[in-house]
Amino acid sequence: MPLVSLPSLWREVARHPRLWACLGVGFLIDWAFALVFLMGLQVQAPSHLAGDQAIAGYALAVYGLAKLLSQAVCGPLLERLGPGWGLRLGLATVLGGMAVLAPAVHKAGVLAGASVYGAGAGLAWPSLYALASSSFPQGERGRLSSGMAMASVAALAAGVGVGLLLPESWPLAAAVASAATMVALAALVAPALGTTTVHVRGVREGPVSVLVSAALRPPGVAVTLLLLLQTTAAGALVSVFRAWGKELLGASFHVQALLLVPAAAGGGVGLVWGGPAADRVGRLPVMAAGTSLVGLAVLGASSLRTLPAVGLMAALGGLGLGFATPTFGAVAMDLARWWGGDALLAWFLAVEGAGHALGPALGGLLESTSGPAPVLKLAAGLFLACAAVALAGWRAGWQQLRPAVPARGNEG
């Protein structure tokens, strides 16, 4: 796809009346998360909880588990309520978790608040993706997914940046209150997304039976596997980032952090290019190309010991990951619209959450017994396996499978 066509392709989506509402709600939710879990609980909380440095890790683990469980079971609820009400209920639950978290002075209170917060986020995100998928036609969902990924990156950077400006003595309650303001703003923007519900096939099947039927179709199994491979690989990489720099490169943390610059630059280019490519070329071939590139880059980095060479691999890996990232969200939204409705979309997000938990667990276990190099090779193998599955699915025509008679409102 010619690079000169990118501006016009992005302008097409930028004119969509609901794009900025989608990006704004996602941005505010992620910004609030960064303020609470990446800054408030890691910087302010230890001084308020008798110096408990581990509280941030415990809270993040509880949040992740609650979010995963909520995503796994909320699909039928979204089919009954509709994603518009699901988003409102999810944001209200997040605010409830913050209300428990802000005044907490003991570990139990922090963990209780984190669990409620996670349950709300597990309902809010599938709802947001369901509303987005119903608002945009198939030919624009790659760029939509790319835009939402860029908004998340910007939000996390903004949350950490604001948090770094706050003194360590700043009360945890004040940090949580600032984040609550972001969630409240998201709730005010949410009505602009509407309340569209995906009705699947128009028959009497319940949402659970529809979900099981859709998830067990070959395209549903393939997308589940693709999401699990990609998120597990990414999680394994994150788990050994510091060990890789210290043991294999002999670099300080600040020197190793410089490798994130070419990776971020490559990732940004990949995101800008990958979304339009997914819409024009197709989800699965773009996914196969991107994950192949990142897999080969990580495999190369596992055997390199000089920073300039590793920096080149980081740039190529970031480019590949950014190029492939929009395709995962786009193909999940496509299948949800064609076959399984909002419940299938919630299932796909739950699978992503499982991969994010499984990857660090596998990476940490392997690193503790064999060092970081085998973990890099494991991650590379998982990315390449993802590329192989995507290529096989494309060759088998899974990307083109649709119901013979589209469901009401599901033609896109």
C-alpha positions in Angstrom: 0.0 0.0 0.0 1.6 3.4 -1.0 2.6 5.5 1.9 1.5 8.7 0.1 -2.1 7.4 0.5 -2.0 7.3 4.3 -3.1 10.9 4.9 -6.2 10.6 2.8 -7.1 7.2 4.4 -6.7 8.6 7.9 -8.8 11.7 7.0 -11.7 9.4 6.0 -11.9 8.0 9.5 -11.2 11.3 11.2 -14.4 12.7 9.8 -16.5 9.9 11.5 -18.7 11.6 14.1 -18.0 8.9 16.8 -14.3 8.5 16.4 -13.2 11.2 18.9 -15.7 9.9 21.4 -14.3 6.4 21.1 -10.7 7.7 21.5 -11.6 10.1 24.2 -13.3 7.5 26.5 -10.4 5.0 26.0 -7.8 7.7 26.6 -9.5 8.8 29.9 -9.9 5.3 31.2 -6.2 4.4 30.5 -5.0 7.8 31.9 -6.9 7.1 35.2 -5.4 3.6 35.3 -1.9 5.0 34.9 -2.4 7.5 37.7 -3.7 4.9 40.1 -1.7 1.8 39.4 1.5 3.0 37.8 2.0 6.1 39.9 -0.3 6.4 43.0 0.2 2.8 44.3 3.9 2.7 43.4 4.9 6.1 44.6 2.4 7.5 47.1 1.0 4.2 48.6 4.1 2.8 50.2 4.6 5.9 52.4 1.0 5.6 53.5 1.1 1.9 54.2 4.0 1.5 56.5 6.5 1.3 53.7 5.0 -1.7 52.0 6.8 -1.7 48.7 5.0 -4.8 47.4 1.5 -3.3 47.6 1.6 -2.0 44.0 2.4 -5.5 42.7 -0.3 -7.2 44.8 -2.9 -4.6 43.8 -2.1 -4.9 40.1 -2.3 -8.7 40.3 -5.7 -8.5 42.0 -6.9 -5.9 39.5 -5.8 -8.1 36.6 -7.5 -11.2 38.0 -10.8 -9.3 38.7 -10.7 -7.7 35.2 -10.1 -11.1 33.6 -13.0 -12.8 35.4 -15.3 -9.9 34.7 -14.5 -10.0 30.9 -15.0 -13.8 30.9 -18.5 -13.6 32.3 -19.8 -10.2 31.2 -20.6 -11.2 27.6 -24.2 -12.4 28.2 -24.8 -9.4 30.4 -23.8 -7.1 27.5 -26.2 -8.9 25.2 -29.0 -8.3 27.7 -28.2 -4.7 28.7 -26.5 -3.4 25.5 -23.0 -2.1 25.5 -24.1 1.5 26.2 -25.5 0.6 29.6 -22.6 -1.8 30.0 -20.1 1.0 29.6 -22.0 3.2 32.1 -22.2 0.4 34.6 -18.5 -0.4 34.2 -17.4 3.2 34.7 -19.7 3.4 37.8 -18.1 0.3 39.2 -14.6 1.7 38.5 -15.6 4.8 40.5 -16.9 2.5 43.3 -13.5 0.8 43.4 -11.8 4.2 43.6 -14.1 5.1 46.5 -12.9 2.1 48.4 -9.2 2.6 47.4 -8.8 6.3 48.2 -9.3 6.2 52.0 -7.5 2.8 52.4 -4.9 2.7 55.2 -4.4 -1.1 55.2 -3.4 -3.6 52.5 -6.9 -5.2 52.7 -8.6 -2.0 51.7 -6.2 -1.4 48.8 -6.8 -4.9 47.5 -10.5 -4.7 47.9 -10.6 -1.4 46.0 -8.3 -2.8 43.2 -10.6 -5.8 42.8 -13.7 -3.7 42.4 -11.8 -1.4 40.0 -10.7 -4.4 37.9 -14.3 -5.8 37.8 -15.5 -2.4 36.5 -12.7 -2.2 33.9 -13.5 -5.7 32.7 -17.1 -4.6 31.9 -16.1 -1.1 30.5 -13.6 -2.2 27.9 -15.8 -4.9 26.1 -18.6 -2.4 26.1 -16.4 0.3 24.5 -15.2 -2.0 21.9 -18.7 -3.3 21.2 -19.9 0.3 20.7 -16.9 1.1 18.5 -17.4 -2.0 16.3 -21.1 -1.2 15.8 -20.3 2.4 14.9 -17.7 1.7 12.2 -18.0 -0.4 9.0 -15.6 -3.2 8.4 -13.5 -1.1 6.0 -12.6 1.4 8.7 -12.1 -0.9 11.8 -8.4 -1.3 11.2 -7.8 2.4 11.4 -10.2 2.6 14.4 -8.2 -0.2 16.2 -4.9 1.6 15.4 -6.3 4.9 16.7 -7.4 3.3 20.0 -4.0 1.7 20.4 -2.3 5.1 19.9 -4.7 6.7 22.4 -3.9 4.1 25.0 -0.1 4.7 24.6 -0.6 8.4 24.8 -2.8 8.0 27.9 -0.3 5.8 29.7 2.5 8.3 28.9 0.3 11.2 30.1 -0.6 9.4 33.4 3.0 8.6 34.2 4.2 12.1 33.2 1.6 13.8 35.4 2.5 11.3 38.2 6.2 12.2 38.0 5.3 15.8 38.7 3.6 14.9 42.0 5.6 14.8 45.2 6.0 11.4 47.0 4.3 13.0 50.0 1.1 13.7 48.0 -1.7 11.7 49.6 -2.8 8.6 47.8 -6.4 9.8 48.1 -5.6 12.9 46.1 -4.0 10.8 43.3 -7.1 8.6 43.2 -9.4 11.6 43.2 -7.6 13.0 40.2 -8.0 9.7 38.4 -11.7 9.7 39.4 -12.1 13.0 37.6 -10.9 11.3 34.4 -13.4 8.5 34.8 -16.2 10.9 35.4 -15.3 12.8 32.3 -15.4 9.5 30.4 -18.9 8.9 31.7 -19.9 12.3 30.4 -18.6 11.5 26.9 -20.0 7.9 26.8 -23.5 8.9 25.7 -22.1 10.2 22.5 -21.3 6.6 21.5 -25.0 5.6 21.6 -26.4 2.3 22.9 -26.2 0.0 19.9 -26.5 -3.7 20.6 -25.4 -6.5 18.2 -28.3 -8.9 17.8 -26.9 -12.2 16.5 -28.9 -14.1 13.8 -32.3 -13.1 15.1 -33.1 -16.5 16.5 -34.1 -17.7 20.0 -30.7 -18.9 21.0 -29.5 -17.5 24.3 -26.3 -15.4 24.5 -24.3 -18.2 26.1 -25.2 -20.7 23.4 -24.5 -18.1 20.7 -21.1 -17.4 22.3 -20.1 -21.1 22.4 -21.2 -21.7 18.9 -19.3 -18.7 17.5 -16.2 -19.4 19.6 -16.0 -23.0 18.4 -16.2 -22.1 14.7 -12.8 -22.4 12.9 -12.5 -18.5 12.6 -13.4 -18.1 16.3 -10.8 -20.8 17.4 -8.2 -19.2 15.1 -8.7 -15.7 16.5 -8.6 -17.1 20.1 -5.3 -18.8 19.4 -3.9 -15.7 17.6 -4.7 -13.4 20.6 -3.3 -15.9 23.1 -0.1 -16.3 21.2 0.5 -12.6 20.7 -0.3 -11.5 24.2 1.7 -14.4 25.8 4.7 -13.5 23.7 4.5 -9.8 24.6 4.0 -10.6 28.3 7.1 -12.9 28.3 9.2 -10.2 26.7 8.1 -7.6 29.3 8.9 -10.1 32.2 12.6 -10.3 31.3 13.3 -6.8 29.9 15.6 -5.8 32.8 17.3 -9.2 33.1 18.0 -9.2 29.4 19.8 -5.8 29.6 21.7 -6.7 32.8 22.8 -10.2 32.1 23.1 -10.3 28.3 24.0 -6.7 27.4 25.7 -5.6 30.6 23.8 -2.3 30.4 22.5 -0.1 33.2 18.8 0.4 33.4 19.1 4.0 32.0 21.2 2.8 29.1 18.9 0.0 28.4 15.9 2.3 28.5 17.4 4.1 25.5 16.5 1.0 23.5 12.9 2.0 24.0 13.4 5.1 21.8 13.9 3.2 18.5 11.3 0.7 19.5 8.7 3.4 20.2 9.6 5.2 17.0 9.2 2.0 15.0 5.9 1.2 16.8 4.5 4.6 16.0 5.2 4.2 12.3 3.8 0.7 12.4 0.5 1.8 14.0 0.1 4.7 11.5 0.7 2.3 8.6 -0.8 -0.9 10.0 -4.4 0.3 10.5 -4.9 1.5 6.9 -3.1 -1.6 5.6 -5.4 -3.9 7.5 -8.4 -2.1 6.0 -7.1 -2.2 2.4 -5.0 -5.5 2.2 -6.8 -7.5 4.9 -6.4 -8.4 8.6 -4.6 -11.7 8.4 -1.9 -11.0 5.8 -0.9 -7.8 7.6 -0.9 -9.7 10.9 1.3 -12.4 9.4 3.8 -9.8 8.1 4.0 -7.8 11.3 4.3 -10.7 13.7 6.9 -12.4 11.4 9.0 -9.2 11.6 8.8 -8.9 15.3 9.5 -12.6 15.8 12.6 -12.4 13.6 13.8 -9.2 15.4 13.4 -10.7 18.9 15.2 -13.9 17.7 18.0 -11.8 16.3 18.2 -9.7 19.5 18.6 -12.9 21.6 22.0 -13.6 20.1 23.3 -10.0 19.9 25.4 -8.3 22.6 26.2 -4.8 21.2 23.8 -2.0 21.8 23.7 -0.5 18.3 22.8 -3.9 16.8 20.2 -4.5 19.5 18.8 -1.0 18.9 18.3 -1.9 15.2 16.4 -5.0 16.2 14.3 -3.0 18.7 13.3 -0.6 15.9 12.4 -3.5 13.6 10.5 -5.3 16.3 8.6 -2.1 17.2 7.7 -1.6 13.6 6.4 -5.2 13.3 4.5 -5.1 16.5 2.9 -1.7 15.6 2.1 -2.9 12.1 0.3 -6.0 13.5 -1.4 -4.6 16.5 -4.4 -3.0 14.8 -5.2 -6.3 13.0 -6.0 -8.1 16.3 -8.7 -5.7 17.4 -10.1 -5.3 13.9 -10.5 -9.1 13.3 -12.0 -9.5 16.7 -14.6 -6.8 16.0 -15.3 -8.3 12.6 -16.1 -11.7 13.9 -18.1 -10.3 16.8 -20.3 -8.4 14.3 -20.7 -11.4 11.9 -21.1 -14.3 14.3 -21.0 -13.9 18.1 -22.2 -10.4 19.1 -20.9 -8.6 22.2 -20.4 -11.8 24.1 -17.8 -13.0 21.6 -16.0 -9.6 21.8 -15.9 -9.9 25.6 -14.5 -13.4 25.2 -11.7 -12.2 23.0 -10.7 -9.5 25.4 -10.7 -12.1 28.2 -8.3 -14.3 26.1 -6.0 -11.3 25.8 -6.1 -10.8 29.6 -5.2 -14.5 30.0 -2.2 -14.1 27.7 -1.0 -11.0 29.5 -1.0 -13.1 32.7 0.4 -16.3 31.2 3.3 -14.6 29.4 5.0 -13.1 32.5 4.4 -16.3 34.4 6.1 -18.5 31.7 8.8 -15.9 31.2 9.6 -15.6 34.9 9.7 -19.4 35.3 12.0 -20.0 32.3 14.3 -17.0 33.3 14.7 -18.3 36.8 15.9 -21.7 35.5 17.7 -20.9 32.2 18.3 -17.1 32.0 16.7 -14.4 29.8 18.0 -15.7 26.4 15.7 -18.7 26.2 12.8 -16.4 27.1 13.6 -14.2 24.1 13.6 -17.3 21.9 10.3 -18.5 23.4 8.7 -15.1 22.7 10.2 -15.1 19.1 8.7 -18.6 18.6 5.3 -17.5 19.8 5.3 -14.5 17.4 6.3 -16.7 14.5 3.7 -19.3 15.4 1.1 -16.4 15.4 2.3 -15.4 11.9 2.0 -19.1 10.7 -1.6 -19.3 12.1 -2.6 -16.0 10.5 -1.1 -17.1 7.2 -2.9 -20.4 7.3 -6.2 -18.7 8.2 -5.8 -16.3 5.3 -5.1 -19.2 2.9 -8.1 -21.1 4.2 -10.4 -18.1 3.7 -11.3 -17.6 7.3 -11.1 -13.9 7.0 -13.9 -13.9 4.4 -16.3 -16.2 6.3 -19.6 -14.6 7.1 -23.2 -15.8 7.9 -25.2 -16.7 4.9 -27.9 -14.3 6.2 -26.4 -11.4 8.2 -27.9 -10.6 11.6 -30.0 -7.4 11.9 -27.7 -4.5 11.9 -24.6 -6.8 11.5 -24.0 -6.4 7.8 -20.7 -4.5 8.4 
